[in-house]
């Protein structure tokens, strides 16, 4: 009795074929993308410095803080509404 040995053999062959289709992980590690980390010369692109005035910076900070507060408030509202809804459903089905 073979008990599905054909299926196991097919699975092993598929795994071998899939492995052969993958590119070598060593090639990815040694690619030129990592060259910038270990090179002595800093030829990488620098982050662009955006010169904002103090007023624009403060306005941007206020907008971000306002957006964050609104997101937190929305989250709390949804959480409280869910708890109240579950409590009401529990009361309805408990009697």
Rosetta blueprint (number, residue, H / E / L):
1 X L
2 X L
3 X L
4 X L
5 X H
6 X H
7 X H
8 X H
9 X H
10 X H
11 X H
12 X H
13 X H
14 X H
15 X H
16 X H
17 X H
18 X H
19 X H
20 X H
21 X H
22 X L
23 X L
24 X L
25 X H
26 X H
27 X H
28 X H
29 X H
30 X L
31 X L
32 X H
33 X H
34 X H
35 X H
36 X H
37 X H
38 X H
39 X L
40 X L
41 X L
42 X L
43 X L
44 X L
45 X L
46 X L
47 X L
48 X L
49 X L
50 X L
51 X L
52 X L
53 X L
54 X H
55 X H
56 X H
57 X H
58 X H
59 X H
60 X H
61 X H
62 X H
63 X H
64 X H
65 X H
66 X H
67 X H
68 X H
69 X H
70 X H
71 X H
72 X H
73 X H
74 X H
75 X H
76 X H
77 X H
78 X H
79 X H
80 X H
81 X H
82 X H
83 X H
84 X H
85 X H
86 X H
87 X H
88 X H
89 X H
90 X H
91 X H
92 X H
93 X H
94 X H
95 X L
